[in-house]
Amino acid sequence: MKKILLLSDTHSHIDGTILKYVAQADEVWHAGDIGDLAVTDAIKKIKPLRAVYGNIDDAHARLEFPLHNRFLCEGVSVWITHIGGYPGKYNPAIRSELVQNPPKLLICGHSHILKVQFDKKHNLLHMNPGAAGKSGFHQVRTMLRFVIEGDAIKDLEIIEIEKRV
């Protein structure tokens, strides 16, 4: 069993509230637009991290993290990418791979809109944790946490960090 904290779009922002939730997880997954690598460095000091770079990330982030991160967590195949789209509107850059080799869990960032949706066509769960940072149009900073046990994804929680003023 693994407790996962999922965040995205920190845009160089890390704070005590985010780190409190990091400490409660077994692993942290970041779906891109990290901004300053001080964000991922702070997370890695506390818990193991899996991440991808996003469209705002510089050459340093692109050297440290991949564009796509595919792996197995317990019995769940996972694919994290920053700009992946949504069920029915996937990014053309991932569409053929998604059809040929769909994961059980597809994680994307970029939109700053929290959304969890089951894709019946591809038989996968799509997650976007919204944005944990302070840059962007979103009104509430959000993250997700959930448990992977065997091949089950369960105990999904939405974490609302704060309303932006």
C-alpha positions as CSV (number, residue, x, y, z in Angstrom):
1,M,0.0,0.0,0.0
2,K,1.3,3.5,-0.9
3,K,-0.2,6.8,0.1
4,I,0.3,9.3,-2.8
5,L,0.2,13.1,-2.7
6,L,-0.4,14.5,-6.2
7,L,0.3,18.1,-7.1
8,S,1.0,20.2,-10.1
9,D,1.6,23.7,-11.3
10,T,3.5,25.0,-8.2
11,H,5.1,27.7,-10.4
12,S,8.1,28.1,-7.9
13,H,5.8,28.1,-4.8
14,I,6.3,25.8,-1.9
15,D,5.1,26.5,1.7
16,G,4.6,24.8,5.0
17,T,1.0,23.7,4.2
18,I,2.2,21.8,1.1
19,L,5.1,20.3,3.1
20,K,2.8,19.2,5.8
21,Y,0.9,17.0,3.3
22,V,4.2,15.9,1.8
23,A,5.2,14.5,5.2
24,Q,2.0,12.5,5.4
25,A,2.5,10.7,2.1
26,D,4.7,7.7,1.1
27,E,5.5,9.2,-2.3
28,V,4.9,12.6,-3.9
29,W,4.1,12.9,-7.6
30,H,4.4,16.3,-9.4
31,A,2.7,16.8,-12.8
32,G,4.9,19.6,-14.1
33,D,5.3,23.4,-14.1
34,I,7.6,23.1,-11.1
35,G,9.2,26.5,-11.6
36,D,12.2,26.8,-9.3
37,L,13.8,23.4,-8.5
38,A,13.9,24.5,-4.9
39,V,10.3,23.2,-4.9
40,T,11.3,19.6,-5.8
41,D,14.4,19.8,-3.7
42,A,12.3,20.6,-0.6
43,I,10.0,17.7,-1.4
44,K,12.8,15.3,-2.0
45,K,14.3,16.1,1.4
46,I,11.1,14.7,3.0
47,K,9.7,12.0,0.7
48,P,10.5,10.1,-2.6
49,L,9.4,12.2,-5.6
50,R,8.3,11.3,-9.2
51,A,7.9,14.3,-11.5
52,V,7.7,15.6,-15.0
53,Y,8.6,18.9,-16.4
54,G,6.0,21.3,-17.8
55,N,5.9,24.1,-20.4
56,I,7.2,26.8,-18.0
57,D,10.1,24.7,-16.7
58,D,13.7,25.6,-17.7
59,A,16.6,23.5,-19.0
60,H,17.6,22.5,-15.4
61,A,14.2,21.0,-14.7
62,R,14.2,19.3,-18.2
63,L,17.6,17.7,-17.4
64,E,16.3,16.4,-14.0
65,F,12.8,15.3,-15.0
66,P,11.3,13.7,-18.1
67,L,8.4,14.9,-20.2
68,H,6.6,11.6,-19.7
69,N,7.0,9.4,-16.6
70,R,5.6,5.9,-17.0
71,F,6.0,3.4,-14.1
72,L,4.3,0.7,-12.1
73,C,3.1,1.6,-8.5
74,E,2.0,-1.6,-6.8
75,G,-0.2,-3.2,-9.5
76,V,-1.2,0.1,-11.2
77,S,0.4,1.3,-14.4
78,V,0.8,5.1,-14.2
79,W,1.6,7.7,-16.8
80,I,2.3,11.3,-15.7
81,T,2.7,14.0,-18.3
82,H,2.1,17.8,-18.0
83,I,0.0,18.6,-21.1
84,G,-2.2,15.5,-21.7
85,G,-5.7,16.9,-22.1
86,Y,-8.8,15.2,-20.9
87,P,-11.0,12.2,-21.8
88,G,-12.4,12.9,-25.3
89,K,-9.9,15.8,-25.7
90,Y,-6.4,14.3,-25.3
91,N,-3.4,16.0,-26.6
92,P,-2.6,14.7,-30.1
93,A,1.0,14.1,-29.0
94,I,-0.1,11.3,-26.6
95,R,-3.2,10.0,-28.4
96,S,-1.7,7.1,-30.3
97,E,0.4,5.9,-27.4
98,L,-2.7,6.1,-25.2
99,V,-4.7,3.9,-27.6
100,Q,-1.9,1.4,-28.1
101,N,-0.7,1.2,-24.5
102,P,-3.2,2.8,-22.0
103,P,-2.2,3.1,-18.4
104,K,-4.6,2.4,-15.6
105,L,-4.0,5.9,-14.2
106,L,-3.2,8.9,-16.4
107,I,-2.1,12.1,-14.6
108,C,-1.9,15.5,-16.2
109,G,-1.4,19.1,-15.1
110,H,-1.3,22.3,-17.0
111,S,-5.0,23.5,-16.9
112,H,-5.0,24.5,-13.2
113,I,-8.4,22.9,-13.0
114,L,-8.9,19.9,-10.6
115,K,-10.6,17.1,-12.4
116,V,-10.9,13.4,-11.8
117,Q,-12.8,11.4,-14.4
118,F,-13.0,7.8,-15.5
119,D,-12.4,7.3,-19.3
120,K,-14.6,4.4,-20.3
121,K,-13.3,4.4,-23.9
122,H,-9.7,3.8,-22.7
123,N,-10.6,2.1,-19.4
124,L,-8.4,4.4,-17.4
125,L,-8.7,6.9,-14.5
126,H,-7.7,10.4,-15.5
127,M,-6.5,12.8,-12.7
128,N,-5.5,16.5,-12.8
129,P,-4.8,17.8,-9.3
130,G,-5.3,21.5,-10.3
131,A,-2.6,23.9,-9.1
132,A,-0.8,24.0,-5.8
133,G,1.0,27.3,-6.6
134,K,-0.1,30.9,-6.5
135,S,0.4,31.8,-10.2
136,G,-2.5,31.5,-12.6
137,F,-6.2,32.1,-12.8
138,H,-7.3,29.4,-10.3
139,Q,-9.2,30.7,-7.3
140,V,-8.4,27.8,-4.9
141,R,-5.0,26.0,-4.6
142,T,-5.6,22.3,-4.8
143,M,-3.8,18.9,-4.5
144,L,-5.1,15.3,-4.5
145,R,-4.2,12.4,-2.3
146,F,-5.1,8.8,-2.6
147,V,-4.0,5.2,-1.8
148,I,-2.8,2.6,-4.2
149,E,-3.1,-0.9,-2.9
150,G,-2.4,-3.8,-5.2
151,D,-4.2,-2.9,-8.4
152,A,-6.8,-0.6,-6.6
153,I,-6.8,3.2,-6.5
154,K,-8.8,4.2,-3.5
155,D,-9.5,6.7,-0.7
156,L,-9.2,9.7,-3.0
157,E,-9.3,13.1,-1.3
158,I,-9.3,16.6,-2.6
159,I,-7.1,19.0,-0.6
160,E,-8.0,22.6,-0.9
161,I,-5.1,24.6,0.4
162,E,-6.5,28.1,0.4
163,K,-8.6,30.5,-1.6
164,R,-6.5,33.0,-3.5
165,V,-7.3,36.6,-2.7
